[in-house]
Amino acid sequence: MFWAEHAWILPAIPAIAFLVLFAFGRFLPRGGDFISVGAALTVFILFFFVLESHLDSIAAGLGGIANAGTDWVNFDKFIVRLGFTVDSIAIVMVFVVSTVALMVNLYSTGYLRHHGKPEPRYWWYFAVLSLFVAAMLTLVLADNLLLMFVAWEGVGLCSFLLIGFYYERRSAVEAAKKAFVTTRLGDVGLFIGLILFWRATGSFQISDIIAAAEAGRVNDLPQVMGDGYLTLSTLLVFLGAAGKSAQVPFHVWLPDAMEGPTPVSALIHAATMVVAGVYLVARMLPVFEVAPGASNVVLGVGLTTALLAGIMALGQNDIKRVLAYSTVSQLGFMFVALGVGAVGVAMFHLLTHAFFKACLFLGSGSIIHMTEEQDARRLGGLWWRMPVTATTFIVSSIALAGIPPLSGFFSKDEIFTATLGGANTAVVILLGVAAFLSALYMARLVIITFFGPPKVLAVIRRAREADPIILIPLVFLTVLTFLVGFFAFDQVGRAFGFPGGINSYIYFPEPETFHFHNDIAAVTGTVSLLGFGTAWWFFWGRNSRRAEALRAFQPRLAAIVENKFYFDEAYQWAIDRAVLPLARIVAWFDRMIVNDTGINAPADATRYAAYWLRYHVTGRIPDYALLMVVGVALAGGLAFLLRGG
Amino acid sequence: MDLEYQLIVPEFVLATLATLVVAGALIFRGRVRQEFWGYATAGALLILAILTAVFYWDTNDDFANVLAVDHFTVLFRVFFLGIAFFTVLAAIQFAGDRLKNHGEFYGLILFATLGMMLLGAARELLTAYLALELLSFSFYILVGFNKLNPFSNEGSLKYMLLGAFSSALMLYGISLIYGVTGSTTYSAIDPDGSGIRSIAGQLANFTGVGGDSSLPDPDAVRPGLLIGLILITAGLGFKVSAVPFHQWTPDAYQGAPLPITAFLSAGGKAAAFAFFLRLYSEAFLPVAAEWAWFVAILAAVTMITGNLMALQQTNLKRLMAYSSISQVGYLLVGIVALNAETIGQSQDAAAALVLHLIGYVATNIAVFTAIIAFYNRTGRDDIVDVRGLAERQPFLAFVLAAGLFSLAGMPLFAGFATKFIVFQVAFSNGFLWLGAIGVTASFVSLYYYLMVIKQMYLYEPEGTDRARFRVPRPMALAIALLVAGVFFLGLYPTPLFDVINESTAGLFQQAIETSASAVR
């Protein structure tokens, strides 16, 4: 039980690595990258100790939930714990975070070099990467909402710093700002939400809040809103989750976040940080189920996102942007699963998605690193030049599309099964469309990137297979992509030591087993193959003229898709027309009323008083002594007045 | 009566050490490098602090009813030794460059530390007075240690003359209290039949419950009690430099060699407050209502005057002097809050006071060490002289900025967490107006701290000397440790707070024993 109870060591290690790198990184050989890699490796190894002690506790019938920690603040009734919980959801998240973090750390040591020379600020990159890992592990292990929120902002900060890593580039700065501000909007909601929960329950502990919500004790104190209070708080928390997980209408920041170095996209903007929203909702799901209407909002937002992002991915030509929209869409799938109350399913898809998406991003990074080109239309024919990258990329794409027997198939199939049981048919059909779209856009990306004749000669000349340090993570993640799908089977799960398959393990209160129905599997498999077929029909070789024809047939529709439904433009318009004018009024009020009158007047008065007060300092000893005597005498007089002698 | 000398071994060791350093430096004059005495003193202090913490923490005893050796004493012993350690570390280069007779210098620092330790332990008024005088005499000499500097002489003379005056006030107050209660012992916990008469026991008469009836009619001696309390408070007010007994402070701070200014502002204050807290909670708690109003007025006037005067300063040392005066105001709030409904609340106030004291001292030493490092290089100490320090020595600039932010009470730093707790205790013990003044005064203080930070960060270096420079390793290490402590306290004060809670609980033992109703 030691490791489960001392899980705080996991975030502490990369936190220390950050401090070391922050203080001394620039002086160390190789920018101290080995410290960051070493920290990630240690966390990865320690994870298995935590897992073992966790499984022991299940085997011993202790329920597998370990809490540990200490009081951070403890005044009166205001108690904040520095507490950590290891339970099944946390275990899954720690597995994802530690694995992908290790792979990305390794990969980055190769990626952030050009011809063997490290890029500028190499040490800073690894410092922030370590800080991110520390914050992310704190986030998933925190047992209370406030600590989680601190870590939540921490990962947001790291995301901001890493998107803007190339801050010489204007677009990177803009993207970093956009990501930060957009997620902030959601974070404010989350913060208000957790304060509302605290006000109603007097605790930040997640377990307390869940217990209070289930007992119907979360309502506003004067009883104005009644149950509405619970729904409001829950939806505000969801606002934070949607912001972080880039759900519609907050999805706009994620594709722009691709301005950061590609390994960062793999770690933060595909596999770990963006699933924090999913994780938060999964943790709080009992509250969502009690709050009237909250689950339906989650379902609706998830479904909308899955569909819209799937369509948007079709109109993109930048490899990383296609992958970004695909991430948004897959996150939508996870929220759909949460919306129908299937935590295990959502976490399972989170797990499988983390590996194949990380692999896809790292693969695209390999392409970008070697060819210095990320527009898929200028690539093409890379299959022969970069066989390892191409193979891993294609395998992961197939997984994402949901073709058996790769992991994506199992998890997506699960989502369909759960949805069939928990929502009406229209939802299932729309979800099917989204699944079809994912197969379609992935196949399109693969075809125009890797097949067909090379489009630009200079690009194809540069294309060679990358260094082993870049390929090893790719291969490792591909292997995982193969393997984790089979965790769904009870037999496999047991062989690894889990009681039952992954699904029945993840969520204790209502064990769910893997529902493998041949007919559903056949349908989802067919839908995915259909997506592939469609992609072949439109994009393979000379077939692409069909795509051109389609586009010429409906130019305005094509423009809408390519411009991502004009979300960005609409936001910009709203900012220009509504936010800025309002800001001007506020600024005027601030300058004239608050600053010139409210602040400066008392400040001037203070300065004036201080000016006169200084004349009591004469520098002469008799005066000093006199003041003391006067003080004592006055006090004596007052004593008889106040205390009546 | 058997005297348990083993209880005060650290004091003996320190006294021996001080004598050895003074004598050794005379005997080996010219044969040993001057720095040796500094490093030897620092090393000895560190070892002594660790050994004291290890061997005495579980002690809860009493030396002849004169010195208490309890958690509170041990906490402050270690605290004072730590202060002296950091002061000596900060002083070594300074002393080497600008002072003579190092043996005497470090020896006097050790004697002052001895005075502090005795003061924190004393539970008898005359013993405390003697300890206070040992401390003060050491400081009179140390302030004037730079003989050839007229400012140093002026500061020392002013400090000494006014100090003598304040001692007279305090002694008169002590004699009045003795006249009223017939005792100079603070409190006697479990007199086990020995029948020791104590101040706290006698003062319980004033509340009408408990106490010794051998006392004359409370109403008849009441004026004596009131005047006695006022005079003692005034004497203590001088030592902690509360307004209007504060005027020696800027002059002494400016004149003293910089490390002594640091020591005075950290150690001197801490010792006086240890005395203050023990006296007022162990002995005077039964009549809290009789003195709390006076301390409250002192606190309010001190916070306001200290901060307003600081706004006007152009010299770093004088700025820090007024800054420390205003900090005393916040600390006095903790003393005022001892006057509470229940003993538990008084205990909270005592713990909050000690926590703020430790946070303040750690921050102040960090700031002063940084100023010393700057002064060693430049020989200047006006606010405009730190212009562009962020360019020349980013580490020092960072430390100064962090320290000043902490003194202003910004979150992340110790100053925020500890001040927050002090004001919170003041609020919950019913001193809303005092807390409000404190918060407002903190706002004002941000202005003058930012003035320094602005000079460091927003301007380019000026003058002939603009080169980057290095800070000696031991000093940089000391500063880094202190700043790390400031951050740690600001982010996670709970562990230290628990230790302090345990230490201050002992101060209220008799108050609890004489039953809650008797105390009020």
Interface residues (C-beta under 8 A of the other chain):
Chain A: T70 D71 W72 V73 N74 F75 D76 L82 A603 T606 R607 A609 A610 Y611 L613 R614 V617 G619 I621 D623 Y624 A625 L627 M628 V630 G631 V632 A635 G636 L638 A639 F640 L642 R643 G645
Chain B: L157 K158 L161 L162 F165 S166 L169 R222 P223 L226 I227 I230 L231 T233 A234 G237 F238 P244 F245 Q247 W248 P250 D251 A289 E290 W293 F294 I297 T305 L308 M309 L311 Q312 I421 Q424 S428 V444 Y447 Y492 T494
